[in-house]
Amino acid sequence: MITFENALDAVSQLSIDQQEILIDILKKRNAEVRRRQILEECREGVAEYRTGVLKSQTAEGAIADLRGYLDAEDCVKC
């Protein structure tokens, strides 16, 4: 198994041009993985909506729910 450090060492042995190509490839692969994750989350949300787990609401209602959630959680990250 390759360690992160080994991978960095291997990449550092590539030419600058090869490193830039590798960076571009990795960015594109990461974008594709993220797109698949978003698609799956979207499908799950639609399925939950169709089964009644999620209910539609107005923007005002959603904002009120979020404010209530933040107030109840004491907003640790705020």
C-alpha positions as semicolon CSV with decimal commas, in nm:
position;residue;x (nm);y (nm);z (nm)
1;M;0,000;0,000;0,000
2;I;0,131;0,344;-0,093
3;T;0,146;0,599;0,185
4;F;0,065;0,963;0,134
5;E;0,431;1,050;0,188
6;N;0,540;0,792;-0,073
7;A;0,293;0,938;-0,322
8;L;0,427;1,289;-0,262
9;D;0,783;1,166;-0,306
10;A;0,690;0,995;-0,633
11;V;0,515;1,306;-0,764
12;S;0,810;1,525;-0,675
13;Q;1,023;1,313;-0,909
14;L;0,803;1,408;-1,205
15;S;0,879;1,707;-1,423
16;I;0,685;2,027;-1,355
17;D;0,482;1,969;-1,672
18;Q;0,393;1,616;-1,561
19;Q;0,299;1,743;-1,215
20;E;0,065;2,001;-1,370
21;I;-0,095;1,732;-1,588
22;L;-0,138;1,512;-1,280
23;I;-0,297;1,799;-1,088
24;D;-0,541;1,858;-1,374
25;I;-0,632;1,488;-1,389
26;L;-0,685;1,472;-1,012
27;K;-0,906;1,783;-1,014
28;K;-1,121;1,635;-1,291
29;R;-1,150;1,301;-1,111
30;N;-1,240;1,471;-0,784
31;A;-1,504;1,681;-0,962
32;E;-1,657;1,368;-1,114
33;V;-1,665;1,189;-0,778
34;R;-1,828;1,493;-0,617
35;R;-2,086;1,511;-0,899
36;R;-2,175;1,146;-0,838
37;Q;-2,210;1,213;-0,464
38;I;-2,438;1,510;-0,527
39;L;-2,648;1,307;-0,769
40;E;-2,688;1,027;-0,514
41;E;-2,785;1,276;-0,240
42;C;-3,035;1,431;-0,479
43;R;-3,187;1,092;-0,559
44;E;-3,215;1,015;-0,188
45;G;-3,386;1,348;-0,126
46;V;-3,637;1,291;-0,406
47;A;-3,710;0,941;-0,273
48;E;-3,762;1,080;0,079
49;Y;-3,992;1,349;-0,058
50;R;-4,195;1,095;-0,254
51;T;-4,235;0,869;0,050
52;G;-4,342;1,160;0,269
53;V;-4,029;1,174;0,486
54;L;-3,962;1,525;0,355
55;K;-4,235;1,785;0,319
56;S;-4,237;2,091;0,096
57;Q;-4,240;2,428;0,268
58;T;-4,209;2,795;0,188
59;A;-3,877;2,978;0,198
60;E;-3,997;3,164;0,505
61;G;-4,077;2,837;0,679
62;A;-3,737;2,691;0,592
63;I;-3,561;3,002;0,724
64;A;-3,764;2,989;1,045
65;D;-3,674;2,621;1,090
66;L;-3,305;2,696;1,034
67;R;-3,312;2,981;1,284
68;G;-3,479;2,758;1,539
69;Y;-3,222;2,487;1,477
70;L;-2,933;2,730;1,519
71;D;-3,082;2,875;1,837
72;A;-3,141;2,527;1,982
73;E;-2,787;2,411;1,900
74;D;-2,629;2,723;2,051
75;C;-2,448;2,752;1,718
76;V;-2,111;2,605;1,815
77;K;-1,956;2,702;1,480
78;C;-2,087;3,061;1,478
